Amino acid sequence: VSKPGQPEDAGRQLKKKKRKKPRKQAEKANAPSTKQVASNTTRPTPGQKAAPQASESPPQGVTQSRNESLVTGSKSEVGSPSFSAMNLLRQRLHEKIKKASGKDDAKELPPAVLEKRQRRKYERERKKRRRKELKMKAKMVKKETEEVPVEPESKKEESTAEVVFNRVEVHEENELSKIQKKKEKRKAVKGNITPLTGRNYKQLLNRLETRKNKLEELKDKDQKKAEELENKMKWTNVLYKAEGVKIRDDEERLKEALKRKEKRKAQRQRQWEKRTEKVVEKMQQRQEKRRKNIQKKKKDRIEKKKARARKKGRVLPEDLKKAGL
């Protein structure tokens, strides 16, 4: 509203400054009302003639309402539709921001959704803790590796190669192959005579028999060679025993051990057979019990049906037989 000392155009300019670009449509809608207010507020200048009061002057109540509208002009502007549209837009924007940030009203959501969110939160925290633990472990391992003193490569090379009488011996770090292991075993055998060890009593008896047969054949051909071989075998056995190897070269004891082993084997076989028989018997008993229970249930159902039929007044063939009809 223009002040009494200022012209009318100045008041309009102030109003235009307050308005913003997005409210153009709202301004167009409110344009006629503002023009009316402006026309009502215009006063006649000293040069102009006053209009006759009898013909154009409105009633006293109308003028009073107009004055009130002029006084409360600013308030009506705030409550105008343009301002309400702005408030609505702001509200929607705030709602969208809340939804985007996940801070929507928790009270409006159902408990299932809230529980799901809580579970996700706990899962995220658990994964975070796990990652931290793994990082800490990696750091600890790194520190341990750094603390271990690393020998220079030159020293390693010196240790691997040793000069002995103009000859270089290289010690391979790789494990020996199977063929080399077999060769070493053969070398470990003293006098090319393998010791009679182990618990395969049948095999040990066969080997003892072959040795005896060999000695007997040699005795027939050459007595001295047979005696030398026998002494050699005895000495090798003594050497093996000195190393802590248990030699089984007593034929009678081997036979007894073999008998015991076979006896235990037969006993275990009998026990196993008994066990299998018991298992089969138990299975058969369970099946028989199950079959009887099923038959009993069927009979009970039939009896219940018959009892219901009798209650309803039906005459069954069984009842007729009992009655002798």
C-alpha positions in Angstrom: 0.0 0.0 0.0 1.4 3.4 -0.9 2.0 5.9 1.8 0.1 9.2 1.9 3.1 11.3 0.8 4.2 9.0 -2.1 2.8 8.5 -5.5 0.9 5.4 -6.5 3.5 4.0 -8.9 6.1 3.8 -6.2 3.9 1.5 -4.2 3.5 -0.8 -7.2 7.2 -1.0 -7.7 7.8 -2.1 -4.1 5.2 -4.9 -4.6 6.9 -6.0 -7.8 10.3 -6.3 -6.0 8.8 -8.7 -3.4 7.5 -11.1 -6.0 9.7 -13.9 -7.4 9.9 -15.5 -10.8 8.3 -18.9 -10.0 5.1 -17.1 -8.9 4.2 -15.7 -12.3 1.1 -17.8 -12.7 -0.1 -16.9 -9.2 0.4 -13.2 -10.0 -1.7 -13.5 -13.1 -4.6 -15.1 -11.1 -4.4 -12.3 -8.5 -3.9 -9.4 -11.0 -7.6 -8.2 -11.1 -7.9 -8.0 -7.3 -4.7 -5.8 -7.0 -6.1 -3.4 -9.7 -9.3 -3.0 -7.8 -7.4 -2.2 -4.6 -5.3 0.4 -6.5 -8.4 2.0 -8.0 -10.1 2.2 -4.6 -7.1 3.8 -3.0 -6.7 6.6 -5.6 -7.7 10.0 -4.3 -8.6 13.1 -6.4 -5.9 15.7 -6.9 -6.4 19.4 -6.1 -6.9 20.1 -9.8 -9.6 17.5 -10.3 -13.2 18.0 -9.4 -14.7 15.9 -6.7 -17.4 13.5 -7.9 -21.0 14.1 -6.7 -21.6 12.2 -3.5 -25.2 11.5 -4.0 -24.7 9.5 -7.3 -21.3 7.7 -6.9 -20.6 7.5 -3.1 -21.1 4.0 -1.9 -22.8 3.2 1.4 -21.1 3.6 4.7 -20.5 -0.1 5.4 -18.8 -0.7 2.1 -16.3 2.2 2.7 -15.5 0.8 6.1 -14.7 -2.7 4.7 -12.5 -1.1 2.0 -10.5 0.8 4.7 -10.0 -2.4 6.6 -8.7 -4.1 3.5 -6.2 -1.3 3.0 -5.0 -1.6 6.5 -4.6 -5.4 6.4 -3.3 -5.4 2.8 0.1 -7.0 3.8 -1.6 -9.8 5.8 -3.8 -10.7 2.9 -0.8 -10.9 0.7 0.9 -13.4 3.0 -2.3 -15.6 3.1 -2.7 -15.3 -0.7 -2.6 -18.5 -3.0 0.9 -17.7 -4.3 2.3 -17.9 -0.7 0.4 -21.2 0.0 1.8 -22.7 -3.3 5.4 -21.8 -2.2 4.8 -23.4 1.2 3.5 -26.6 -0.4 6.5 -26.8 -2.7 8.9 -26.3 0.2 7.1 -29.1 2.2 7.4 -31.5 -0.8 11.1 -30.7 -1.1 11.7 -31.3 2.6 9.9 -34.7 2.3 12.1 -35.7 -0.7 15.3 -34.8 1.1 14.1 -36.8 4.1 13.4 -39.8 1.9 16.7 -39.5 0.1 18.7 -39.4 3.4 16.6 -42.3 4.9 15.4 -40.1 7.8 11.7 -40.5 7.0 9.3 -40.6 9.9 10.0 -44.0 11.6 6.6 -43.9 13.4 4.7 -44.2 10.1 6.6 -47.3 8.9 5.4 -50.8 9.9 7.4 -52.9 12.5 8.6 -55.4 9.8 10.3 -52.7 7.8 11.9 -51.2 10.9 13.2 -54.6 12.0 14.6 -55.2 8.5 16.4 -51.9 8.6 17.8 -52.7 12.1 19.1 -56.0 10.8 20.8 -54.4 7.9 22.4 -51.9 10.2 23.8 -54.6 12.5 25.1 -56.5 9.4 26.9 -53.4 8.2 28.5 -52.9 11.6 29.5 -56.5 11.8 31.2 -56.4 8.4 32.9 -53.2 9.4 34.3 -54.8 12.5 35.4 -57.9 10.5 37.3 -55.7 8.0 39.1 -53.8 10.8 40.1 -57.2 12.4 41.5 -58.4 9.1 43.4 -55.2 8.6 44.9 -55.5 12.1 45.9 -59.1 11.4 47.6 -58.1 8.1 49.5 -55.3 9.9 50.7 -57.7 12.6 51.9 -60.3 10.0 53.7 -57.5 8.1 55.4 -56.4 11.3 56.5 -60.0 12.1 58.0 -60.4 8.6 59.8 -57.1 8.9 61.2 -58.1 12.3 62.7 -61.4 11.0 66.2 -60.7 9.7 66.6 -61.4 6.0 70.0 -62.9 5.1 71.6 -61.5 2.0 71.6 -63.6 -1.2 75.4 -63.7 -1.4 75.7 -65.6 1.9 73.1 -68.1 0.7 75.1 -68.7 -2.5 78.3 -69.2 -0.5 76.6 -71.8 1.7 75.2 -73.8 -1.2 78.5 -74.1 -3.0 81.5 -75.6 -1.2 84.9 -76.1 -2.8 86.5 -79.5 -1.9 89.8 -80.4 -3.7 89.1 -78.4 -6.8 85.6 -79.8 -7.0 82.4 -77.9 -6.4 79.6 -79.7 -4.4 76.2 -78.2 -4.8 73.6 -79.1 -2.1 70.1 -79.2 -3.6 67.4 -77.9 -1.4 64.7 -79.9 -3.2 63.5 -83.2 -1.8 64.9 -86.4 -3.1 62.9 -88.2 -5.7 61.4 -91.7 -5.2 64.2 -93.4 -7.2 66.9 -91.8 -5.0 65.0 -92.8 -1.8 64.9 -96.4 -3.0 68.7 -96.3 -3.7 69.3 -95.0 -0.2 67.2 -97.8 1.3 69.3 -100.3 -0.7 72.5 -98.7 0.6 71.2 -98.9 4.2 70.7 -102.7 3.8 73.8 -104.3 5.3 75.5 -106.9 3.3 72.6 -107.0 0.8 70.5 -108.8 3.4 67.1 -107.2 4.2 66.2 -107.6 7.9 63.3 -109.8 8.9 61.1 -107.1 10.5 57.4 -106.3 10.5 54.2 -108.0 11.5 53.3 -109.8 8.3 54.1 -113.2 9.8 53.2 -115.2 6.8 55.6 -113.3 4.6 58.4 -113.6 7.2 57.9 -117.4 7.4 58.2 -117.6 3.6 61.4 -115.6 3.6 62.9 -117.8 6.3 62.1 -120.9 4.3 63.7 -119.5 1.2 66.8 -118.7 3.1 67.0 -122.2 4.6 66.5 -123.8 1.2 69.3 -121.5 -0.3 71.7 -122.6 2.5 70.9 -126.2 2.0 71.6 -126.0 -1.7 74.9 -124.2 -1.1 75.9 -126.9 1.4 75.4 -129.5 -1.2 77.5 -127.6 -3.7 80.1 -125.8 -1.5 80.3 -126.2 2.3 82.7 -123.2 2.9 80.5 -120.7 1.0 77.4 -121.9 2.9 79.2 -121.3 6.2 80.4 -117.9 5.1 76.8 -116.9 4.1 75.4 -118.2 7.4 78.0 -116.2 9.4 77.3 -113.1 7.3 73.5 -113.4 8.0 74.2 -113.7 11.7 76.5 -110.7 11.8 74.0 -108.5 9.9 71.3 -109.5 12.3 73.5 -108.5 15.2 74.2 -105.1 13.6 70.5 -104.5 13.0 69.7 -105.4 16.6 72.5 -103.0 17.8 70.7 -100.2 15.8 67.4 -101.0 17.6 65.7 -103.0 14.8 63.6 -105.9 16.0 64.6 -109.0 14.1 62.0 -111.9 13.8 64.0 -114.9 12.7 62.6 -117.5 15.1 60.4 -119.9 13.1 58.5 -121.4 16.0 57.6 -118.0 17.5 56.6 -116.8 14.0 54.2 -119.8 13.6 52.7 -119.1 17.0 52.2 -115.4 16.2 50.6 -116.4 12.9 48.2 -118.8 14.7 47.2 -116.1 17.2 46.6 -113.6 14.4 44.4 -116.0 12.4 42.5 -116.9 15.6 41.8 -113.2 16.3 40.7 -112.7 12.7 38.3 -115.7 12.9 36.9 -114.4 16.2 36.3 -110.9 14.7 34.6 -112.5 11.7 32.3 -114.5 14.0 31.5 -111.3 16.0 30.8 -109.4 12.8 28.4 -112.2 11.6 26.6 -112.2 14.9 26.2 -108.4 14.8 24.8 -108.5 11.3 22.3 -111.3 12.3 21.2 -109.2 15.3 20.7 -106.1 13.1 18.6 -108.1 10.6 16.5 -109.6 13.4 15.9 -106.1 14.9 14.9 -104.8 11.5 12.4 -107.7 11.0 11.0 -107.1 14.5 10.4 -103.4 13.8 8.8 -104.2 10.4 6.5 -106.7 12.1 5.6 -104.3 14.8 4.9 -101.6 12.2 2.7 -103.9 10.2 0.7 -104.9 13.3 0.2 -101.3 14.3 -1.1 -100.4 10.8 -3.6 -103.3 10.9 -4.7 -102.3 14.3 -5.3 -98.7 13.2 -7.3 -99.9 10.2 -9.5 -102.1 12.4 -10.1 -99.2 14.9 -11.2 -97.0 12.0 -13.7 -99.6 10.7 -15.1 -100.1 14.3 -15.5 -96.4 14.7 -17.4 -96.2 11.4 -19.7 -99.1 12.5 -20.4 -97.5 15.9 -21.4 -94.2 14.1 -23.7 -96.2 11.8 -25.3 -98.0 14.7 -25.9 -94.7 16.5 -27.7 -93.4 13.4 -30.0 -96.6 13.5 -28.5 -98.6 10.7 -28.5 -102.4 10.9 -25.2 -104.1 9.9 -24.8 -107.7 8.6 -22.7 -108.6 11.6 -25.5 -107.7 13.9 -27.9 -109.9 11.9 -25.5 -112.8 12.1 -25.2 -112.4 15.9 -28.9 -112.2 16.2 -29.2 -115.5 14.1 -31.3 -113.9 11.4 
